[in-house]
């Protein structure tokens, strides 16, 4: 069985953490070490198998786009003119 404990950072908890680190079968890790600071690109998020955390996903969804983009109506007109030239 594996147990996860949440210990708040206080002066009293320092002695408890030191004692836990001396025990043989206890592994002490801090939450800060598990938080990834990587920012995924659009291409990486499109690949299968990307295991992004909720915070990384939220960061990716809220960041502004790099490119200016084009309005859908302009793209539609451009495609229609290309298709008309090709199949006329």
MMTF fields as JSON, N, C-alpha, C and O atoms, coordinates in Angstrom:
{
  "mmtfVersion": "1.0.0",
  "mmtfProducer": "UNKNOWN",
  "numBonds": 351,
  "numAtoms": 352,
  "numGroups": 88,
  "numChains": 1,
  "numModels": 1,
  "chainsPerModel": [1],
  "groupsPerChain": [88],
  "chainIdList": ["A"],
  "bondAtomList": [4, 2, 8, 6, 12, 10, 16, 14, 20, 18, 24, 22, 28, 26, 32, 30, 36, 34, 40, 38, 44, 42, 48, 46, 52, 50, 56, 54, 60, 58, 64, 62, 68, 66, 72, 70, 76, 74, 80, 78, 84, 82, 88, 86, 92, 90, 96, 94, 100, 98, 104, 102, 108, 106, 112, 110, 116, 114, 120, 118, 124, 122, 128, 126, 132, 130, 136, 134, 140, 138, 144, 142, 148, 146, 152, 150, 156, 154, 160, 158, 164, 162, 168, 166, 172, 170, 176, 174, 180, 178, 184, 182, 188, 186, 192, 190, 196, 194, 200, 198, 204, 202, 208, 206, 212, 210, 216, 214, 220, 218, 224, 222, 228, 226, 232, 230, 236, 234, 240, 238, 244, 242, 248, 246, 252, 250, 256, 254, 260, 258, 264, 262, 268, 266, 272, 270, 276, 274, 280, 278, 284, 282, 288, 286, 292, 290, 296, 294, 300, 298, 304, 302, 308, 306, 312, 310, 316, 314, 320, 318, 324, 322, 328, 326, 332, 330, 336, 334, 340, 338, 344, 342, 348, 346],
  "bondOrderList": [1, 1, 1, 1, 1, 1, 1, 1, 1, 1, 1, 1, 1, 1, 1, 1, 1, 1, 1, 1, 1, 1, 1, 1, 1, 1, 1, 1, 1, 1, 1, 1, 1, 1, 1, 1, 1, 1, 1, 1, 1, 1, 1, 1, 1, 1, 1, 1, 1, 1, 1, 1, 1, 1, 1, 1, 1, 1, 1, 1, 1, 1, 1, 1, 1, 1, 1, 1, 1, 1, 1, 1, 1, 1, 1, 1, 1, 1, 1, 1, 1, 1, 1, 1, 1, 1, 1],
  "groupList": [{"groupName": "UNK", "atomNameList": ["N", "CA", "C", "O"], "elementList": ["N", "C", "C", "O"], "formalChargeList": [0, 0, 0, 0], "bondAtomList": [1, 0, 2, 1, 3, 2], "bondOrderList": [1, 1, 2], "singleLetterCode": "X", "chemCompType": "L-PEPTIDE LINKING"}],
  "groupTypeList": [0, 0, 0, 0, 0, 0, 0, 0, 0, 0, 0, 0, 0, 0, 0, 0, 0, 0, 0, 0, 0, 0, 0, 0, 0, 0, 0, 0, 0, 0, 0, 0, 0, 0, 0, 0, 0, 0, 0, 0, 0, 0, 0, 0, 0, 0, 0, 0, 0, 0, 0, 0, 0, 0, 0, 0, 0, 0, 0, 0, 0, 0, 0, 0, 0, 0, 0, 0, 0, 0, 0, 0, 0, 0, 0, 0, 0, 0, 0, 0, 0, 0, 0, 0, 0, 0, 0, 0],
  "groupIdList": [1, 2, 3, 4, 5, 6, 7, 8, 9, 10, 11, 12, 13, 14, 15, 16, 17, 18, 19, 20, 21, 22, 23, 24, 25, 26, 27, 28, 29, 30, 31, 32, 33, 34, 35, 36, 37, 38, 39, 40, 41, 42, 43, 44, 45, 46, 47, 48, 49, 50, 51, 52, 53, 54, 55, 56, 57, 58, 59, 60, 61, 62, 63, 64, 65, 66, 67, 68, 69, 70, 71, 72, 73, 74, 75, 76, 77, 78, 79, 80, 81, 82, 83, 84, 85, 86, 87, 88],
  "secStructList": [7, 7, 7, 7, 7, 7, 7, 7, 7, 7, 2, 2, 2, 2, 2, 2, 2, 2, 2, 2, 2, 2, 1, 6, 6, 7, 7, 7, 7, 7, 2, 2, 2, 2, 7, 7, 7, 7, 7, 7, 7, 2, 2, 2, 2, 2, 1, 6, 6, 7, 7, 7, 7, 2, 2, 2, 2, 2, 2, 2, 2, 2, 1, 7, 7, 1, 1, 7, 7, 7, 7, 2, 2, 2, 2, 2, 2, 2, 2, 2, 2, 2, 2, 2, 2, 2, 2, 7],
  "xCoordList": [0.829, 0.0, 0.881, 1.957, 0.392, 1.104, 0.206, -0.97, 0.753, 0.018, 0.648, 1.871, -0.187, 0.28, -0.184, -1.367, 0.753, 0.448, 0.691, 1.6, -0.118, 0.09, 0.55, -0.183, 1.774, 2.348, 2.627, 3.372, 2.04, 2.248, 3.625, 4.163, 4.174, 5.512, 5.442, 5.06, 5.815, 5.861, 7.153, 7.778, 7.568, 8.791, 8.664, 9.652, 7.464, 7.274, 7.382, 7.809, 7.001, 7.018, 8.429, 8.641, 9.381, 10.746, 11.334, 11.989, 11.11, 11.646, 10.931, 11.556, 9.653, 8.919, 9.46, 9.656, 9.701, 10.247, 11.641, 11.965, 12.463, 13.804, 13.724, 14.496, 12.795, 12.638, 12.117, 12.563, 11.186, 10.656, 11.729, 11.723, 12.64, 13.707, 14.668, 15.306, 14.787, 15.7, 15.115, 15.859, 13.799, 13.175, 13.474, 13.6, 13.585, 14.035, 13.011, 13.383, 11.765, 10.759, 9.912, 8.827, 10.392, 9.649, 10.374, 11.583, 9.629, 10.18, 9.518, 8.294, 10.311, 9.787, 10.089, 11.247, 9.026, 9.181, 8.296, 7.269, 8.701, 7.891, 7.017, 7.349, 5.926, 4.98, 5.6, 5.283, 6.476, 7.076, 7.948, 8.077, 8.548, 9.402, 8.595, 9.131, 7.311, 6.488, 5.825, 5.337, 5.793, 5.139, 6.081, 7.201, 5.59, 6.394, 6.145, 5.025, 7.166, 7.059, 7.117, 7.382, 6.873, 6.999, 5.732, 4.628, 5.881, 4.752, 4.701, 5.602, 3.645, 3.512, 3.199, 2.508, 3.716, 3.398, 2.133, 1.679, 1.569, 0.372, 0.652, -0.188, 1.829, 2.189, 2.305, 1.875, 2.881, 3.029, 1.68, 1.478, 0.769, -0.548, -1.353, -2.257, -1.044, -1.759, -1.275, -1.984, -0.092, 0.448, -0.265, -0.653, -0.437, -1.052, -0.055, 1.156, -0.574, 0.275, 0.821, 1.638, 0.404, 0.864, 0.066, -1.161, 0.766, 0.119, 0.306, 1.176, -0.497, -0.413, -1.289, -2.368, -0.815, -1.619, -2.712, -2.713, -3.632, -4.716, -4.179, -4.694, -3.146, -2.568, -1.887, -1.996, -1.177, -0.527, -1.562, -1.383, -2.635, -3.689, -4.36, -4.626, -4.631, -5.234, -4.313, -4.772, -3.013, -2.03, -2.025, -1.972, -2.08, -2.068, -3.342, -3.294, -4.478, -5.74, -5.872, -6.545, -5.245, -5.415, -4.324, -4.475, -3.234, -2.166, -2.596, -3.327, -2.153, -2.558, -1.864, -0.775, -2.514, -1.945, -0.756, -0.718, 0.221, 1.415, 1.135, 1.57, 0.401, 0.154, -1.09, -1.909, -1.208, -2.343, -3.6, -4.706, -3.434, -4.597, -5.317, -4.975, -6.315, -7.105, -8.575, -8.927, -9.412, -10.839, -11.348, -10.834, -12.352, -12.891, -13.466, -13.335, -14.093, -14.693, -13.615, -13.817, -12.486, -11.395, -10.822, -10.522, -10.67, -10.143, -11.124, -10.71, -12.414, -13.433, -13.384, -13.434, -13.285, -13.217, -11.967, -12.017, -10.846, -9.589, -9.697, -9.242, -10.293, -10.459, -11.422, -11.198, -12.486, -13.457, -12.821, -13.079, -11.995, -11.339, -10.354, -10.251, -9.625, -8.699, -9.453, -9.032, -10.576, -11.356, -11.996, -12.063, -12.469, -13.069, -12.045, -12.359, -10.832, -9.766, -9.392, -9.146, -9.347, -8.886, -9.934, -9.584, -11.216, -12.258, -13.119, -14.18, -12.707, -13.484, -13.08, -13.63],
  "yCoordList": [-1.174, 0.0, 1.248, 1.281, 2.251, 3.516, 4.578, 4.676, 5.375, 6.458, 7.78, 7.895, 8.772, 10.116, 11.028, 11.063, 11.762, 12.673, 14.099, 14.375, 14.986, 16.405, 17.053, 17.09, 17.561, 18.202, 19.651, 19.93, 20.559, 21.981, 22.407, 21.857, 23.386, 23.893, 24.792, 25.959, 24.231, 24.974, 24.613, 23.61, 25.391, 25.035, 23.683, 22.962, 23.338, 22.06, 20.879, 19.795, 21.081, 19.97, 19.636, 18.553, 20.523, 20.243, 19.046, 18.205, 18.958, 17.815, 16.523, 15.464, 16.605, 15.435, 14.956, 13.757, 15.869, 15.503, 14.907, 13.948, 15.455, 14.898, 13.476, 12.613, 13.227, 11.877, 10.916, 9.771, 11.37, 10.52, 10.156, 9.049, 11.073, 10.801, 9.731, 9.056, 9.56, 8.549, 7.145, 6.169, 7.016, 5.701, 5.03, 5.69, 3.701, 2.935, 2.918, 3.114, 2.694, 2.501, 3.739, 3.636, 4.887, 6.13, 6.965, 7.181, 7.419, 8.278, 9.641, 9.747, 10.676, 12.023, 12.843, 13.008, 13.358, 14.261, 15.466, 15.374, 16.581, 17.789, 17.976, 17.496, 18.657, 18.894, 19.788, 19.644, 20.708, 21.612, 20.878, 21.322, 19.77, 19.035, 18.312, 17.991, 18.05, 17.345, 18.272, 17.801, 19.551, 20.493, 20.806, 21.281, 20.525, 20.814, 22.25, 22.751, 22.895, 24.289, 24.394, 25.472, 23.284, 23.272, 23.816, 23.538, 24.576, 25.123, 24.413, 24.564, 23.642, 22.872, 23.77, 24.779, 23.391, 24.094, 23.48, 22.429, 24.132, 23.619, 22.27, 21.371, 22.136, 20.897, 19.745, 18.627, 20.018, 18.974, 18.549, 17.369, 19.477, 19.134, 18.32, 17.581, 18.443, 17.687, 16.241, 15.39, 15.95, 14.598, 13.693, 14.139, 12.42, 11.498, 11.148, 11.147, 10.856, 10.425, 11.546, 11.288, 12.773, 13.881, 13.854, 13.957, 13.715, 13.65, 14.981, 15.12, 15.933, 17.258, 17.298, 16.707, 17.989, 18.162, 19.192, 19.844, 19.326, 20.293, 21.719, 22.548, 22.007, 23.351, 23.633, 24.737, 22.629, 22.819, 22.958, 23.751, 22.194, 22.307, 23.672, 24.288, 24.141, 25.464, 26.559, 27.527, 26.406, 27.372, 27.382, 28.445, 26.199, 26.103, 26.697, 27.343, 26.478, 26.981, 28.491, 29.12, 29.079, 30.511, 31.377, 32.597, 30.778, 31.615, 32.158, 31.49, 33.355, 33.947, 33.247, 32.692, 33.284, 32.678, 33.487, 34.708, 32.787, 33.463, 34.141, 35.267, 33.438, 33.99, 34.872, 34.824, 35.679, 36.592, 35.86, 36.223, 34.833, 34.091, 34.832, 35.968, 34.185, 34.764, 34.48, 33.423, 35.417, 35.224, 34.112, 33.908, 33.407, 32.267, 32.69, 31.961, 33.844, 34.303, 34.587, 34.295, 35.15, 35.407, 34.102, 33.989, 33.117, 31.818, 31.149, 30.552, 31.242, 30.663, 31.282, 30.567, 32.616, 33.294, 32.876, 32.661, 32.766, 32.363, 30.949, 30.691, 30.038, 28.667, 28.591, 27.831, 29.372, 29.373, 29.866, 29.3, 30.911, 31.406, 30.37, 30.203, 29.668, 28.631, 27.484, 26.974, 27.064, 25.967, 26.374, 25.572, 27.617, 28.088, 28.131, 27.786, 28.545, 28.583, 27.178, 26.933, 26.247, 24.895, 24.096, 23.334, 24.253, 23.436, 24.191, 23.692, 25.364, 26.102, 25.712, 26.234],
  "zCoordList": [0.0, 0.0, 0.0, 0.598, -0.68, -0.744, -0.135, -0.486, 0.777, 1.423, 1.03, 0.942, 0.795, 0.505, 1.629, 1.968, 2.198, 3.286, 2.843, 2.061, 3.342, 3.079, 4.38, 5.368, 4.36, 5.543, 5.184, 4.244, 5.919, 5.65, 6.139, 7.101, 5.462, 5.776, 7.011, 6.923, 8.156, 9.416, 10.126, 9.781, 11.098, 11.846, 12.561, 12.692, 13.02, 13.704, 12.744, 13.14, 11.497, 10.547, 10.055, 9.509, 10.231, 9.777, 10.506, 9.888, 11.81, 12.555, 12.137, 12.076, 11.855, 11.39, 10.046, 9.853, 9.128, 7.812, 7.936, 7.236, 8.806, 9.007, 9.531, 9.113, 10.441, 10.974, 9.901, 9.829, 9.075, 8.015, 6.99, 6.453, 6.72, 5.753, 6.256, 5.448, 7.569, 8.118, 8.039, 8.135, 7.866, 7.801, 6.471, 5.44, 6.51, 5.35, 4.21, 3.053, 4.507, 3.468, 3.198, 2.626, 3.598, 3.39, 2.347, 2.432, 1.382, 0.329, 0.465, 0.386, 0.666, 0.866, -0.38, -0.763, -1.01, -2.15, -1.906, -1.234, -2.451, -2.286, -3.514, -4.598, -3.35, -4.441, -5.503, -6.684, -5.113, -6.077, -7.079, -8.22, -6.682, -7.598, -8.67, -9.731, -8.409, -9.37, -10.379, -11.406, -10.124, -11.022, -12.184, -11.993, -13.394, -14.576, -15.014, -14.912, -15.491, -15.932, -17.454, -17.986, -18.166, -19.614, -20.263, -19.796, -21.317, -22.062, -23.412, -24.237, -23.627, -24.855, -26.04, -25.903, -27.207, -28.441, -29.04, -28.589, -30.047, -30.702, -31.365, -31.334, -31.961, -32.636, -31.635, -31.918, -30.477, -29.464, -28.901, -28.612, -28.744, -28.214, -29.228, -28.838, -30.508, -31.534, -31.616, -32.153, -31.098, -31.155, -30.158, -29.078, -30.517, -29.549, -28.451, -28.67, -27.29, -26.182, -25.322, -24.437, -25.546, -24.717, -23.421, -23.434, -22.307, -21.001, -20.291, -19.433, -20.647, -20.04, -18.789, -18.751, -17.789, -16.585, -16.865, -17.909, -15.929, -16.12, -16.175, -16.924, -15.384, -15.401, -16.735, -17.267, -17.283, -18.583, -19.693, -20.617, -19.602, -20.601, -20.533, -21.565, -19.334, -19.16, -19.677, -20.283, -19.439, -19.931, -21.454, -22.071, -22.061, -23.52, -24.122, -25.169, -23.459, -23.994, -23.867, -24.683, -22.863, -22.635, -23.254, -23.316, -23.711, -24.285, -25.641, -26.374, -25.978, -27.269, -28.436, -28.288, -29.594, -30.789, -31.268, -31.118, -31.849, -32.367, -33.7, -33.945, -34.556, -35.887, -35.885, -34.967, -36.939, -37.032, -37.468, -37.068, -38.287, -38.764, -39.866, -40.193, -40.437, -41.508, -41.23, -40.706, -41.578, -41.375, -42.283, -43.383, -41.815, -42.555, -43.897, -44.881, -43.954, -45.21, -46.273, -47.452, -45.86, -46.806, -47.339, -48.528, -46.46, -46.888, -47.84, -48.834, -47.551, -48.422, -49.812, -50.814, -49.879, -51.176, -51.949, -53.16, -51.234, -51.863, -52.43, -53.545, -51.675, -52.15, -53.325, -54.267, -53.273, -54.373, -55.664, -56.727, -55.599, -56.816, -57.358, -58.573, -56.479, -56.943, -57.589, -58.627, -56.981, -57.55, -58.867, -59.798, -58.953, -60.212, -61.325, -62.464, -61.025, -62.053, -62.485, -63.666, -61.526, -61.843, -62.608, -63.509, -62.268, -62.875, -63.885, -64.258, -64.338, -65.341, -66.734, -67.705]
}
